[in-house]
Amino acid sequence: MAETEPTRAGFVALIGEPNAGKSTLLNRMVGAKVSIVTHKVQTTRARIRGVCMAGQSQIVFVDTPGIFRPRRRLDRSMVKAAWGGAADADIVVLLIEAHRGLTEGTQAIIDRLRDEMPRGKPVALAINKIDRVKAEVLLALAQKMNEAFPFAKTFMISAERGHGVEDLKDWLAGELPEGPWYYPEDQLADLPVRMIAAEMTREKLTLRLHEELPYQLTVETEKWEERADGSARIDQVVYVAREGHKGIVLGHKGETIKAIGAAARAEISEFLGRPAHLFLTVKVRPNWLDEAERYTEMGLDFKDGDG
């Protein structure tokens, strides 16, 4: 009788500058939209984990917030969470953008990797958005990056188009430690569905509203009711920091919030695979950025924002 392949399971941290494509890569690997993707930086707040099966291996992705220079308490908590996720993971993948090359921000991440990563922890390099540069530029960048840090392996990928993603997934699957799986085979993320639904609504708000406002708001799923017909009624609250923001979120005669609600409802329904009825209210909560429980809900540590 042929010996069956051992099961493997482990955590993989995706790190990089904001907008490097970490959420896109996670969603491509997992094959479902579990981490919200927008054109704005600092979108991923919570340590959303995507679970991906590759043969007998279960890869649990820690989608860390983008690493940037923190200015506020929330920023500091996010950066601390990103490094915490990397230190706890079995494998780290640094994602950079091909057309931006070795930026000052990426250099700062490499310096910290050198100082903080335990010896022997594999760190792979994934150069994303390879379709934006010529082959010789790519090769020169790969060489420069590997001179800057001893990466275990380098991958050329396009997270958006899927190029090279399977190779990265297969390599990760083979590198993980042997052991039982952490999650049921069909589970995609370890965030409660209520929170994924809130994140989907927050994505729509972020895409619709401009400039600073998206960082001044948060979304919470207040009530979730399963209905007899198989649909779900979801009540969510959008918290804004100032009275003036409330009007912007609502829009003229409530048109903005209505459009956001419709887009979020469609996406939540698709994610659940059944109809969802979404009801949004907007409330002003001036100090939400300084409330400990908001951080706990986002998987962040309130105390990390101090100092």
C-alpha positions in Angstrom: 0.0 0.0 0.0 1.4 3.4 -1.0 2.2 5.7 1.9 0.0 8.7 2.1 1.6 12.1 2.0 1.7 13.6 5.6 -0.6 16.5 6.4 1.1 19.9 6.8 -0.2 23.1 8.3 1.3 26.4 9.2 1.0 30.2 9.2 2.3 32.4 6.4 2.6 36.2 6.9 2.4 38.4 3.9 4.2 41.6 4.6 5.1 44.7 2.5 4.3 48.3 2.0 0.6 49.4 1.7 -0.8 48.7 -1.7 1.8 46.2 -2.6 -1.0 43.7 -3.5 -1.1 41.6 -0.3 -4.9 41.4 -0.2 -5.2 40.7 -3.9 -2.6 37.9 -3.5 -4.5 36.5 -0.5 -7.8 36.5 -2.3 -6.2 34.8 -5.4 -4.6 32.1 -3.2 -7.7 31.4 -1.2 -10.0 31.7 -4.2 -12.5 33.9 -2.4 -12.8 37.4 -1.3 -11.8 37.4 2.3 -9.6 40.4 2.5 -10.9 43.7 1.2 -9.1 45.2 -1.8 -9.2 49.0 -2.5 -6.9 51.5 -4.1 -6.5 53.3 -0.7 -3.6 52.5 1.6 -4.2 51.1 5.2 -7.3 49.3 4.2 -6.6 46.0 5.9 -6.9 46.6 9.6 -7.7 43.3 11.1 -5.4 40.3 10.8 -7.7 38.6 8.4 -6.5 35.0 7.8 -7.3 33.2 4.7 -7.2 29.4 4.7 -5.9 27.8 1.5 -5.7 24.0 0.8 -2.8 22.8 -1.4 -2.7 19.0 -1.6 -2.2 17.7 1.9 -1.1 21.2 3.2 -3.2 23.8 4.8 -1.8 27.3 4.4 -3.2 29.8 6.9 -2.4 33.3 5.7 -2.0 36.2 8.1 -2.8 39.2 6.0 -0.9 41.8 8.0 -1.7 45.5 7.7 0.7 47.3 5.3 3.8 48.5 7.0 4.2 52.3 6.9 5.4 55.1 9.2 2.7 55.4 11.9 1.3 58.7 12.9 -1.7 58.0 15.0 -2.6 55.4 17.7 -4.5 53.2 15.1 -1.5 53.4 12.8 0.9 52.3 15.5 -1.4 49.4 16.5 -1.6 48.3 12.8 2.2 48.4 12.3 2.8 46.5 15.6 0.2 43.9 14.5 2.0 43.5 11.1 5.3 42.7 12.8 3.7 40.5 15.4 2.0 38.5 12.6 5.4 38.1 10.8 7.2 37.0 13.9 4.6 34.4 14.8 4.4 32.9 11.3 6.2 29.8 10.0 7.1 31.5 6.8 7.2 35.2 5.8 6.6 36.4 2.2 7.7 40.0 1.5 5.7 41.4 -1.4 7.1 44.3 -3.4 5.9 46.0 -6.6 8.0 45.4 -9.7 7.6 49.0 -11.1 8.5 50.6 -7.8 11.6 48.5 -7.1 13.6 48.7 -3.9 11.9 51.7 -2.2 12.9 53.5 1.0 9.9 51.8 2.7 10.9 48.3 1.5 14.5 49.0 2.6 13.2 49.8 6.1 11.3 46.5 6.1 14.4 44.6 5.0 16.5 46.2 7.8 13.9 45.2 10.3 13.6 41.7 9.0 17.3 41.3 9.4 17.1 42.5 13.0 13.8 40.9 14.1 13.3 37.6 12.3 14.5 34.5 14.1 17.4 32.8 12.4 16.3 30.0 10.2 12.8 31.3 9.5 12.3 31.2 5.8 11.5 34.5 4.2 10.5 34.5 0.5 10.4 37.4 -1.9 7.4 37.9 -4.2 7.9 40.5 -6.9 4.3 41.5 -7.9 2.9 43.3 -10.9 5.6 41.9 -13.2 3.6 42.8 -16.3 4.5 46.4 -15.7 8.2 46.1 -16.4 10.6 44.6 -18.9 12.4 41.2 -18.1 15.8 42.8 -17.7 14.5 45.3 -15.1 12.9 42.4 -13.2 16.1 40.3 -13.2 18.1 43.3 -12.0 15.6 44.0 -9.2 15.6 40.3 -8.1 19.4 40.4 -7.9 19.4 43.7 -6.0 16.9 42.4 -3.5 18.7 39.2 -2.9 21.9 41.1 -2.3 20.0 43.2 0.3 18.6 40.1 2.1 19.1 36.3 2.0 15.7 35.3 0.7 14.9 31.6 0.7 13.3 31.9 -2.7 12.2 34.6 -5.2 8.9 34.5 -7.1 7.8 36.7 -10.0 4.1 37.0 -9.8 1.0 39.0 -10.9 -1.5 38.6 -8.1 -4.2 40.2 -10.2 -3.8 37.9 -13.2 -2.6 34.9 -11.3 0.8 34.5 -13.0 3.3 32.6 -10.8 0.8 32.4 -7.9 0.5 28.6 -8.1 4.3 28.2 -7.9 4.4 30.3 -4.8 1.5 28.3 -3.3 3.2 25.0 -4.1 6.5 26.1 -2.5 4.7 27.3 0.6 2.8 24.0 0.9 6.0 22.0 0.8 7.8 24.3 3.3 5.2 24.1 6.1 5.8 21.9 9.1 4.1 18.5 9.3 1.1 18.3 11.5 -2.7 18.3 11.6 -4.8 21.0 9.9 -6.0 23.9 12.1 -9.3 24.4 10.4 -12.0 22.3 8.6 -11.1 21.8 5.0 -13.9 24.0 3.7 -13.2 27.0 6.0 -11.9 30.1 4.2 -11.2 32.5 7.0 -11.1 32.5 10.8 -12.8 35.9 11.1 -16.5 35.7 12.1 -18.8 36.1 9.2 -20.3 39.2 10.9 -16.9 40.9 10.7 -16.2 39.9 7.1 -19.6 41.4 6.3 -18.7 44.6 8.1 -15.3 44.7 6.2 -17.2 44.4 2.9 -19.4 47.4 3.8 -16.3 49.3 4.9 -14.7 48.6 1.5 -17.7 50.1 -0.3 -17.5 53.2 1.9 -13.8 53.5 1.2 -14.3 53.3 -2.5 -17.1 55.7 -2.6 -15.8 58.4 -0.2 -12.6 60.3 -0.8 -9.5 61.5 1.0 -9.2 61.2 4.8 -12.8 60.3 5.7 -12.5 56.5 5.3 -9.9 56.4 8.0 -12.3 58.3 10.3 -15.0 55.6 10.1 -15.6 52.1 11.1 -18.4 49.6 10.5 -19.9 47.1 13.0 -22.4 44.4 12.5 -24.9 45.0 15.3 -27.5 42.3 14.6 -27.6 39.2 12.5 -30.8 37.3 12.1 -31.2 34.1 10.1 -34.6 34.0 8.4 -36.8 31.0 7.8 -36.5 31.4 4.0 -32.7 31.0 4.2 -31.9 34.6 3.9 -30.1 36.8 6.5 -31.1 40.1 7.9 -28.0 42.1 8.8 -28.0 45.4 10.7 -24.8 47.4 10.6 -23.8 50.7 12.1 -21.3 53.0 10.4 -19.6 55.1 13.1 -18.1 58.4 12.1 -15.9 60.7 14.2 -17.7 64.0 13.5 -21.2 65.3 12.8 -20.0 66.8 9.5 -18.9 63.3 8.3 -22.4 61.9 8.9 -23.8 64.1 6.1 -21.1 63.1 3.7 -21.7 59.4 4.3 -25.5 59.8 4.0 -25.3 62.0 0.9 -28.0 64.1 -0.7 -31.4 62.6 0.4 -29.5 59.5 1.6 -28.4 58.6 -1.9 -24.8 57.8 -1.0 -25.5 55.4 1.8 -28.2 53.8 -0.3 -25.7 53.1 -3.1 -23.1 51.9 -0.7 -25.7 49.6 1.0 -26.8 48.1 -2.4 -23.2 47.4 -3.4 -22.4 45.9 0.0 -25.5 43.8 0.1 -24.8 42.3 -3.4 -21.3 41.3 -2.3 -22.3 39.9 1.1 -25.1 37.9 -0.6 -22.5 36.5 -3.1 -20.1 35.7 -0.3 -22.8 33.9 1.7 -24.3 32.2 -1.3 -27.8 33.3 -0.3 -29.8 36.5 -0.1 -28.9 39.1 2.5 -31.0 42.1 3.6 -28.7 44.8 4.7 -29.8 47.8 6.9 -27.3 50.6 7.5 -27.4 53.4 10.1 -24.9 56.1 10.5 -23.9 57.3 14.0 -21.5 59.9 15.3 -19.1 58.5 17.9 -16.4 61.2 18.4 -13.8 59.1 20.2 -14.1 55.7 18.4 -10.4 55.9 17.3 -9.5 55.9 21.0 -11.8 53.2 22.3 -10.2 49.9 23.3 -13.0 47.6 22.2 -12.9 48.9 18.6 -9.3 47.7 18.5 -10.1 44.3 20.0 -12.8 43.8 17.4 -10.2 44.5 14.7 -7.8 42.0 16.2 -5.4 44.8 17.2 -4.0 45.6 20.6 -5.1 49.0 22.0 -1.9 49.3 24.1 0.3 48.9 21.0 -0.8 52.4 19.9 0.7 54.1 22.9 4.0 55.9 22.7 
